[in-house]
Amino acid sequence: MSGRRVTTLHGAEICHLAELLDGVRTRDAILAEASGRLPVERTLRLLDRLTEAGLLAELPASRADDAAERAYWDAAGLNGGAARPAATVHTLAVGGVGPETLHTAAVAAGLRTGPAAEADLVLVACDDYLDPRLRELDREYREAGRCWLPIQLHGTETWIGPFLGVPDGPCWSCLAERLWRSRPVEARVQQGLGRSGPLPRRPCAVPASLLAGLHLAVLEAVKWLAGLRHPGQDALWTLNGLMLTGGHHPVSRRPQCPDCGDPTLVAARVEAPVVLTSRPKADSAGGGHRALGPEEMLRRYGRHVDPLTGLVREIRRDPRGPAFLNVFHAGHNLALTHHDPRGWRTGLRATSAGKGSTPLRAKVSALAEVLERHSGHLQGDEPMLHARYDALGEEAVHPDSVQLFAAGQFTGRARWNAGHGAFQQVCEPFDESREIEWTPVWSLTEERRRLLPTALLYFGASRLAGRPYCLATSNGVAAGASLEDAVLQGFLELVERDAVALWWYNRLRRPGVDLGSFEDPWIAELRTVHASLHREVWALDLTADLGVPTVVALSRRTDKAGEDITLGFGAHFDPRIALHRALTELNQMLPYVVDAHADGTGYGTDDAEVLRWMRTARAAELPYLRPDPERPATNADTHPYRPRADLREDVAEAERIVREAGLDMLVLDQTRPDVGLPVARVIVPGLRPHWARFAPGRLYDVPVRSKDLTEPTRYEDLNPVPLFL
């Protein structure tokens, strides 16, 4: 009946009946003519069974074209006799598309047209889905309870849908928010020019492509009005007219959307106390202890991967180097907030990269990092208090206790900033009398609210005051399968970076790590893979006074003068996981140097600081990169570990460590309702970041207390090479 499938039926009775099912005879005529061969009761039973199976329908007499239309609706699973839409549509054009062409196509399809106030559906043809005039149309139609279908016909791709104005569905603003993220360069150009809409585009079409797009759009309208519903109607559908390839791009309602949702959701979450609950560990086999395994993480959050409407454009394997490295890239690293286009290309990690011992874990890692960065960007719905530091009292945390710039760094900031990349920039000295924006965070150790400058907490927020007095970095920001998971990972990153800073800037001699003592086949394979690339691998134990096992893994070229020394770091309560994290991060950095040549070319970065290190650093000339020969290597049994079954217990242990160190553990819940992935920014004022931050404190005191040094390193004797990763 559908014109698309053939069903074979067997049996003598069916054969007798089949010749009478010609689309002309009525039920009574069939009963009468079949009575000579089949009893009437049997014929009725056969007709009923064929009807129930969807192979037979009784319809009024009609023309041949009506029969074809009924067969189409029957194939769609609708009642072929009742499906033909009797509704009214309104056609509208916004931009260069002539409204008469869309109206003509609708009429040719048999649709009734009328004014918008009487229409069951509005078809809107536009030049660009991001035309701000569509927002006003969307608001008008939603208030009237009317659905509308956007259509974009110009260009080599036709865009159709999704149906907007559907109850509980997305609005135009939900769609536009996602589309702008797929056009970051255009967004920045328009922002810089003070414009709100898209760049104007010249017409690009041939008559055939316009006609094809028009009729496909009208077909969608006909199906919708006939009552056909399918998941693709919730998506933006694109057709490439050059290659005839198409795809559905998911669009979801944003719960915090200012037009169709509740714009107070984010502020309410941030202002509420952070309450952590029991969270049993579901995955302990990878690079950490997690509330969900990687398969479930990808199932839940893979919906955010789409080239057009996703927060992640794609996840792809880095083709450089052996597959064993398992390095996957996902979109742009949103922590890079340059407004100068030259800055978009700098830094070793131009994309958010994932690492892991398996491809699946690396993919999930890359996905989580992009969603983490997205969640940490200022979006305008965060709670902010405009006030001076000296008027806030003890609730306020001084940003100097977090940023930890030395007075000498402020003095020479202009010269330093001119010669270093974005992550190494020194801010302006903080003015305590200046009114700025503050955002609440929650102290887990003191169980009370604190306040920090918003610019220190969200990427892209430094522009709020017009002066760079604070810089938000990714230090301590983590995503997880639960909030407890995210808080734990953020804390471990702070501990790792603190230990790394103590080692690097003091150039401490640290004991090596006996890699063989872990008896891990994956580690053995890693060393073999690096050796095949003419590289030597070793590790140092950086565990500091906080007692959390921390490791740096290093790899160097052995067959050329420039050793291309790469580093990876890891910290965890479980020393095996700390080592695994360091080694997977080491692998993550390798693609940037794997194709380097003896003449100093072939690197996968153009960052001057990174290139200088790769071309000139030699392990034999930098003793702090090598194990201390006076100290025995640590091994798998050096740091006792007692497994805990619940992530909340691990966070409680983190709180204990912080409290006993005389520090405070602050948490900002950065989870976004439309993303769903828990994200936390953890701040422990006093812990050192791995950037060049030289204020007095742990950087000078801890090495002396731990007997790594007999006296504090002088400011002028600190490592002049800022850690570049």
Order of alpha helices (4+ residues) and beta strands (2+ residues): alpha-alpha-alpha-alpha-beta-alpha-beta-beta-alpha-beta-beta-alpha-alpha-alpha-beta-beta-alpha-alpha-beta-beta-beta-alpha-beta-alpha-alpha-alpha-beta-beta-alpha-beta-alpha-alpha-beta-beta-beta-alpha-alpha-alpha-beta-beta-alpha
